[in-house]
Amino acid sequence: MVVMKAKNARDAEELLHSGVKKVELAYDIGSDDFFRLVSRWCEKGAKISKGNDHFIVSLKGFAIPPND
């Protein structure tokens, strides 16, 4: 599975909302942004793991409906 790299919190959110299954947080994330992202996505079923250098957010086979 391809891991997409996010360069900031906005990139991470956009990639996850677009349906990318694995996003590497390839930037120096602050604790506030980390916990905000974790609380939002883990309640939707995402898993957070520590990669070699950065955290990786993994979504399992579910679709996120668009905000209409």
Biopython code that builds the backbone (N, CA, C, O; Angstrom):
import numpy as np
from Bio.PDB.StructureBuilder import StructureBuilder

atoms = [
    (1, "MET", "N", (0.839, -1.170, 0.000)),
    (1, "MET", "CA", (0.000, 0.000, 0.000)),
    (1, "MET", "C", (0.888, 1.238, 0.000)),
    (1, "MET", "O", (1.889, 1.298, 0.715)),
    (2, "VAL", "N", (0.517, 2.210, -0.798)),
    (2, "VAL", "CA", (1.278, 3.438, -0.938)),
    (2, "VAL", "C", (1.035, 4.336, 0.277)),
    (2, "VAL", "O", (-0.101, 4.509, 0.719)),
    (3, "VAL", "N", (2.100, 4.892, 0.795)),
    (3, "VAL", "CA", (2.013, 5.838, 1.908)),
    (3, "VAL", "C", (2.265, 7.230, 1.354)),
    (3, "VAL", "O", (3.333, 7.507, 0.810)),
    (4, "MET", "N", (1.276, 8.106, 1.496)),
    (4, "MET", "CA", (1.406, 9.494, 1.049)),
    (4, "MET", "C", (1.988, 10.312, 2.186)),
    (4, "MET", "O", (1.684, 10.060, 3.352)),
    (5, "LYS", "N", (2.826, 11.292, 1.856)),
    (5, "LYS", "CA", (3.463, 12.127, 2.876)),
    (5, "LYS", "C", (2.760, 13.473, 2.962)),
    (5, "LYS", "O", (2.536, 14.143, 1.954)),
    (6, "ALA", "N", (2.420, 13.852, 4.185)),
    (6, "ALA", "CA", (1.838, 15.162, 4.440)),
    (6, "ALA", "C", (2.941, 16.071, 4.978)),
    (6, "ALA", "O", (3.734, 15.665, 5.828)),
    (7, "LYS", "N", (2.980, 17.293, 4.479)),
    (7, "LYS", "CA", (4.021, 18.238, 4.890)),
    (7, "LYS", "C", (3.545, 19.207, 5.964)),
    (7, "LYS", "O", (4.334, 19.977, 6.510)),
    (8, "ASN", "N", (2.243, 19.163, 6.264)),
    (8, "ASN", "CA", (1.676, 19.973, 7.345)),
    (8, "ASN", "C", (0.317, 19.392, 7.719)),
    (8, "ASN", "O", (-0.161, 18.454, 7.081)),
    (9, "ALA", "N", (-0.299, 19.952, 8.752)),
    (9, "ALA", "CA", (-1.574, 19.426, 9.244)),
    (9, "ALA", "C", (-2.666, 19.532, 8.189)),
    (9, "ALA", "O", (-3.506, 18.639, 8.071)),
    (10, "ARG", "N", (-2.660, 20.599, 7.432)),
    (10, "ARG", "CA", (-3.678, 20.783, 6.391)),
    (10, "ARG", "C", (-3.562, 19.694, 5.322)),
    (10, "ARG", "O", (-4.569, 19.129, 4.896)),
    (11, "ASP", "N", (-2.329, 19.400, 4.890)),
    (11, "ASP", "CA", (-2.110, 18.319, 3.922)),
    (11, "ASP", "C", (-2.637, 16.998, 4.462)),
    (11, "ASP", "O", (-3.298, 16.250, 3.741)),
    (12, "ALA", "N", (-2.349, 16.708, 5.722)),
    (12, "ALA", "CA", (-2.783, 15.450, 6.333)),
    (12, "ALA", "C", (-4.304, 15.346, 6.301)),
    (12, "ALA", "O", (-4.850, 14.317, 5.901)),
    (13, "GLU", "N", (-4.987, 16.401, 6.720)),
    (13, "GLU", "CA", (-6.453, 16.403, 6.715)),
    (13, "GLU", "C", (-7.000, 16.209, 5.298)),
    (13, "GLU", "O", (-7.916, 15.414, 5.090)),
    (14, "GLU", "N", (-6.446, 16.928, 4.337)),
    (14, "GLU", "CA", (-6.917, 16.830, 2.954)),
    (14, "GLU", "C", (-6.700, 15.424, 2.399)),
    (14, "GLU", "O", (-7.584, 14.881, 1.736)),
    (15, "LEU", "N", (-5.549, 14.836, 2.658)),
    (15, "LEU", "CA", (-5.276, 13.489, 2.163)),
    (15, "LEU", "C", (-6.225, 12.476, 2.798)),
    (15, "LEU", "O", (-6.759, 11.611, 2.102)),
    (16, "LEU", "N", (-6.439, 12.571, 4.093)),
    (16, "LEU", "CA", (-7.333, 11.632, 4.769)),
    (16, "LEU", "C", (-8.771, 11.799, 4.294)),
    (16, "LEU", "O", (-9.471, 10.809, 4.083)),
    (17, "HIS", "N", (-9.214, 13.032, 4.124)),
    (17, "HIS", "CA", (-10.566, 13.272, 3.620)),
    (17, "HIS", "C", (-10.735, 12.795, 2.178)),
    (17, "HIS", "O", (-11.840, 12.431, 1.775)),
    (18, "SER", "N", (-9.659, 12.795, 1.402)),
    (18, "SER", "CA", (-9.754, 12.383, 0.000)),
    (18, "SER", "C", (-9.787, 10.865, -0.172)),
    (18, "SER", "O", (-10.011, 10.367, -1.276)),
    (19, "GLY", "N", (-9.564, 10.127, 0.925)),
    (19, "GLY", "CA", (-9.654, 8.677, 0.845)),
    (19, "GLY", "C", (-8.326, 7.948, 0.831)),
    (19, "GLY", "O", (-8.302, 6.727, 0.677)),
    (20, "VAL", "N", (-7.222, 8.660, 0.987)),
    (20, "VAL", "CA", (-5.920, 8.006, 1.070)),
    (20, "VAL", "C", (-5.902, 7.153, 2.328)),
    (20, "VAL", "O", (-6.289, 7.623, 3.398)),
    (21, "LYS", "N", (-5.458, 5.907, 2.216)),
    (21, "LYS", "CA", (-5.520, 4.955, 3.331)),
    (21, "LYS", "C", (-4.370, 5.079, 4.315)),
    (21, "LYS", "O", (-4.533, 4.751, 5.490)),
    (22, "LYS", "N", (-3.199, 5.549, 3.859)),
    (22, "LYS", "CA", (-2.048, 5.708, 4.763)),
    (22, "LYS", "C", (-1.387, 7.049, 4.493)),
    (22, "LYS", "O", (-1.008, 7.368, 3.366)),
    (23, "VAL", "N", (-1.259, 7.835, 5.576)),
    (23, "VAL", "CA", (-0.650, 9.158, 5.476)),
    (23, "VAL", "C", (0.469, 9.247, 6.500)),
    (23, "VAL", "O", (0.250, 9.040, 7.693)),
    (24, "GLU", "N", (1.677, 9.559, 6.024)),
    (24, "GLU", "CA", (2.812, 9.772, 6.908)),
    (24, "GLU", "C", (2.869, 11.249, 7.262)),
    (24, "GLU", "O", (2.850, 12.108, 6.380)),
    (25, "LEU", "N", (2.937, 11.540, 8.550)),
    (25, "LEU", "CA", (3.025, 12.927, 9.011)),
    (25, "LEU", "C", (4.490, 13.351, 8.946)),
    (25, "LEU", "O", (5.186, 13.393, 9.959)),
    (26, "ALA", "N", (4.940, 13.665, 7.732)),
    (26, "ALA", "CA", (6.356, 13.923, 7.446)),
    (26, "ALA", "C", (6.731, 15.368, 7.740)),
    (26, "ALA", "O", (7.261, 16.079, 6.886)),
    (27, "TYR", "N", (6.444, 15.781, 8.959)),
    (27, "TYR", "CA", (6.802, 17.123, 9.408)),
    (27, "TYR", "C", (6.891, 17.100, 10.924)),
    (27, "TYR", "O", (6.492, 16.126, 11.562)),
    (28, "ASP", "N", (7.409, 18.163, 11.492)),
    (28, "ASP", "CA", (7.566, 18.263, 12.940)),
    (28, "ASP", "C", (6.228, 18.711, 13.529)),
    (28, "ASP", "O", (5.967, 19.908, 13.655)),
    (29, "ILE", "N", (5.388, 17.747, 13.887)),
    (29, "ILE", "CA", (4.047, 18.039, 14.376)),
    (29, "ILE", "C", (4.104, 18.411, 15.855)),
    (29, "ILE", "O", (4.779, 17.753, 16.647)),
    (30, "GLY", "N", (3.397, 19.460, 16.212)),
    (30, "GLY", "CA", (3.313, 19.877, 17.607)),
    (30, "GLY", "C", (2.318, 19.007, 18.364)),
    (30, "GLY", "O", (1.489, 18.330, 17.755)),
    (31, "SER", "N", (2.398, 19.024, 19.671)),
    (31, "SER", "CA", (1.527, 18.164, 20.478)),
    (31, "SER", "C", (0.056, 18.537, 20.319)),
    (31, "SER", "O", (-0.789, 17.643, 20.268)),
    (32, "ASP", "N", (-0.277, 19.811, 20.239)),
    (32, "ASP", "CA", (-1.677, 20.213, 20.063)),
    (32, "ASP", "C", (-2.241, 19.689, 18.749)),
    (32, "ASP", "O", (-3.335, 19.126, 18.719)),
    (33, "ASP", "N", (-1.486, 19.877, 17.649)),
    (33, "ASP", "CA", (-1.940, 19.388, 16.344)),
    (33, "ASP", "C", (-2.034, 17.866, 16.331)),
    (33, "ASP", "O", (-2.967, 17.303, 15.758)),
    (34, "PHE", "N", (-1.069, 17.204, 16.962)),
    (34, "PHE", "CA", (-1.079, 15.740, 17.000)),
    (34, "PHE", "C", (-2.330, 15.232, 17.701)),
    (34, "PHE", "O", (-3.025, 14.368, 17.166)),
    (35, "PHE", "N", (-2.627, 15.745, 18.875)),
    (35, "PHE", "CA", (-3.782, 15.256, 19.622)),
    (35, "PHE", "C", (-5.105, 15.655, 18.967)),
    (35, "PHE", "O", (-6.085, 14.917, 19.070)),
    (36, "ARG", "N", (-5.150, 16.789, 18.304)),
    (36, "ARG", "CA", (-6.347, 17.185, 17.565)),
    (36, "ARG", "C", (-6.599, 16.204, 16.420)),
    (36, "ARG", "O", (-7.722, 15.740, 16.225)),
    (37, "LEU", "N", (-5.547, 15.895, 15.669)),
    (37, "LEU", "CA", (-5.664, 14.954, 14.551)),
    (37, "LEU", "C", (-6.031, 13.557, 15.049)),
    (37, "LEU", "O", (-6.904, 12.901, 14.480)),
    (38, "VAL", "N", (-5.371, 13.108, 16.101)),
    (38, "VAL", "CA", (-5.629, 11.781, 16.650)),
    (38, "VAL", "C", (-7.065, 11.662, 17.147)),
    (38, "VAL", "O", (-7.742, 10.674, 16.861)),
    (39, "SER", "N", (-7.530, 12.655, 17.884)),
    (39, "SER", "CA", (-8.890, 12.550, 18.424)),
    (39, "SER", "C", (-9.924, 12.552, 17.312)),
    (39, "SER", "O", (-10.921, 11.834, 17.395)),
    (40, "ARG", "N", (-9.707, 13.341, 16.282)),
    (40, "ARG", "CA", (-10.658, 13.412, 15.166)),
    (40, "ARG", "C", (-10.689, 12.096, 14.376)),
    (40, "ARG", "O", (-11.766, 11.590, 14.063)),
    (41, "TRP", "N", (-9.521, 11.547, 14.056)),
    (41, "TRP", "CA", (-9.483, 10.395, 13.163)),
    (41, "TRP", "C", (-9.597, 9.060, 13.877)),
    (41, "TRP", "O", (-10.123, 8.108, 13.299)),
    (42, "CYS", "N", (-9.128, 8.955, 15.098)),
    (42, "CYS", "CA", (-9.237, 7.677, 15.808)),
    (42, "CYS", "C", (-10.679, 7.360, 16.161)),
    (42, "CYS", "O", (-11.055, 6.188, 16.206)),
    (43, "GLU", "N", (-11.489, 8.365, 16.410)),
    (43, "GLU", "CA", (-12.897, 8.078, 16.675)),
    (43, "GLU", "C", (-13.618, 7.599, 15.415)),
    (43, "GLU", "O", (-14.718, 7.052, 15.490)),
    (44, "LYS", "N", (-12.992, 7.809, 14.264)),
    (44, "LYS", "CA", (-13.537, 7.315, 12.993)),
    (44, "LYS", "C", (-12.915, 5.977, 12.600)),
    (44, "LYS", "O", (-13.196, 5.455, 11.521)),
    (45, "GLY", "N", (-12.068, 5.416, 13.476)),
    (45, "GLY", "CA", (-11.505, 4.101, 13.229)),
    (45, "GLY", "C", (-10.071, 4.068, 12.746)),
    (45, "GLY", "O", (-9.559, 2.990, 12.445)),
    (46, "ALA", "N", (-9.405, 5.201, 12.658)),
    (46, "ALA", "CA", (-8.019, 5.239, 12.191)),
    (46, "ALA", "C", (-7.077, 4.696, 13.260)),
    (46, "ALA", "O", (-7.390, 4.719, 14.451)),
    (47, "LYS", "N", (-5.945, 4.218, 12.826)),
    (47, "LYS", "CA", (-4.881, 3.751, 13.713)),
    (47, "LYS", "C", (-3.664, 4.633, 13.501)),
    (47, "LYS", "O", (-3.342, 5.002, 12.372)),
    (48, "ILE", "N", (-2.988, 4.972, 14.597)),
    (48, "ILE", "CA", (-1.773, 5.778, 14.541)),
    (48, "ILE", "C", (-0.607, 4.893, 14.952)),
    (48, "ILE", "O", (-0.651, 4.246, 15.998)),
    (49, "SER", "N", (0.429, 4.866, 14.134)),
    (49, "SER", "CA", (1.617, 4.071, 14.472)),
    (49, "SER", "C", (2.862, 4.931, 14.258)),
    (49, "SER", "O", (2.831, 5.942, 13.557)),
    (50, "LYS", "N", (3.937, 4.504, 14.873)),
    (50, "LYS", "CA", (5.213, 5.214, 14.730)),
    (50, "LYS", "C", (6.015, 4.529, 13.640)),
    (50, "LYS", "O", (6.349, 3.350, 13.757)),
    (51, "GLY", "N", (6.323, 5.263, 12.581)),
    (51, "GLY", "CA", (7.175, 4.739, 11.517)),
    (51, "GLY", "C", (8.629, 4.920, 11.908)),
    (51, "GLY", "O", (8.934, 5.145, 13.079)),
    (52, "ASN", "N", (9.520, 4.826, 10.950)),
    (52, "ASN", "CA", (10.943, 5.022, 11.227)),
    (52, "ASN", "C", (11.241, 6.422, 11.732)),
    (52, "ASN", "O", (11.970, 6.593, 12.709)),
    (53, "ASP", "N", (10.677, 7.426, 11.068)),
    (53, "ASP", "CA", (10.963, 8.809, 11.427)),
    (53, "ASP", "C", (9.727, 9.603, 11.841)),
    (53, "ASP", "O", (9.841, 10.581, 12.580)),
    (54, "HIS", "N", (8.547, 9.193, 11.374)),
    (54, "HIS", "CA", (7.327, 9.966, 11.580)),
    (54, "HIS", "C", (6.165, 9.053, 11.946)),
    (54, "HIS", "O", (6.243, 7.833, 11.809)),
    (55, "PHE", "N", (5.092, 9.668, 12.411)),
    (55, "PHE", "CA", (3.861, 8.929, 12.691)),
    (55, "PHE", "C", (3.127, 8.655, 11.389)),
    (55, "PHE", "O", (3.225, 9.420, 10.430)),
    (56, "ILE", "N", (2.381, 7.536, 11.372)),
    (56, "ILE", "CA", (1.601, 7.152, 10.200)),
    (56, "ILE", "C", (0.158, 6.945, 10.637)),
    (56, "ILE", "O", (-0.118, 6.220, 11.594)),
    (57, "VAL", "N", (-0.755, 7.592, 9.923)),
    (57, "VAL", "CA", (-2.184, 7.444, 10.165)),
    (57, "VAL", "C", (-2.708, 6.458, 9.130)),
    (57, "VAL", "O", (-2.552, 6.674, 7.928)),
    (58, "SER", "N", (-3.330, 5.372, 9.595)),
    (58, "SER", "CA", (-3.849, 4.335, 8.698)),
    (58, "SER", "C", (-5.358, 4.248, 8.829)),
    (58, "SER", "O", (-5.895, 4.125, 9.930)),
    (59, "LEU", "N", (-6.029, 4.313, 7.699)),
    (59, "LEU", "CA", (-7.475, 4.141, 7.669)),
    (59, "LEU", "C", (-7.783, 2.752, 7.150)),
    (59, "LEU", "O", (-7.209, 2.308, 6.156)),
    (60, "LYS", "N", (-8.680, 2.078, 7.817)),
    (60, "LYS", "CA", (-9.115, 0.761, 7.356)),
    (60, "LYS", "C", (-10.267, 0.950, 6.384)),
    (60, "LYS", "O", (-10.787, 2.059, 6.265)),
    (61, "GLY", "N", (-10.672, -0.082, 5.699)),
    (61, "GLY", "CA", (-11.624, -0.024, 4.598)),
    (61, "GLY", "C", (-12.974, 0.592, 4.878)),
    (61, "GLY", "O", (-13.981, -0.115, 4.890)),
    (62, "PHE", "N", (-13.019, 1.885, 5.101)),
    (62, "PHE", "CA", (-14.285, 2.577, 5.221)),
    (62, "PHE", "C", (-14.197, 3.900, 4.472)),
    (62, "PHE", "O", (-13.125, 4.494, 4.350)),
    (63, "ALA", "N", (-15.318, 4.339, 3.986)),
    (63, "ALA", "CA", (-15.352, 5.591, 3.235)),
    (63, "ALA", "C", (-15.833, 6.708, 4.143)),
    (63, "ALA", "O", (-16.722, 6.505, 4.969)),
    (64, "ILE", "N", (-15.257, 7.863, 3.992)),
    (64, "ILE", "CA", (-15.675, 9.035, 4.754)),
    (64, "ILE", "C", (-16.592, 9.843, 3.852)),
    (64, "ILE", "O", (-16.177, 10.296, 2.785)),
    (65, "PRO", "N", (-17.831, 10.026, 4.272)),
    (65, "PRO", "CA", (-18.756, 10.772, 3.418)),
    (65, "PRO", "C", (-18.362, 12.240, 3.326)),
    (65, "PRO", "O", (-17.811, 12.801, 4.274)),
    (66, "PRO", "N", (-18.642, 12.855, 2.194)),
    (66, "PRO", "CA", (-18.300, 14.281, 2.037)),
    (66, "PRO", "C", (-19.193, 15.147, 2.929)),
    (66, "PRO", "O", (-20.311, 14.761, 3.270)),
    (67, "ASN", "N", (-18.686, 16.312, 3.295)),
    (67, "ASN", "CA", (-19.474, 17.283, 4.073)),
    (67, "ASN", "C", (-20.288, 18.116, 3.118)),
    (67, "ASN", "O", (-19.775, 19.054, 2.507)),
    (68, "ASP", "N", (-21.541, 17.784, 2.985)),
    (68, "ASP", "CA", (-22.426, 18.562, 2.084)),
    (68, "ASP", "C", (-23.295, 19.500, 2.860)),
    (68, "ASP", "O", (-24.096, 20.227, 2.273)),
]
sb = StructureBuilder()
sb.init_structure("model")
sb.init_model(0)
sb.init_chain("A")
sb.init_seg("    ")
for serial, (resi, resn, name, xyz) in enumerate(atoms, 1):
    if name == "N":
        sb.init_residue(resn, " ", resi, " ")
    sb.init_atom(name, np.array(xyz, "f"), 0.0, 1.0, " ", f" {name:<3s}", serial, name[0])
structure = sb.get_structure()
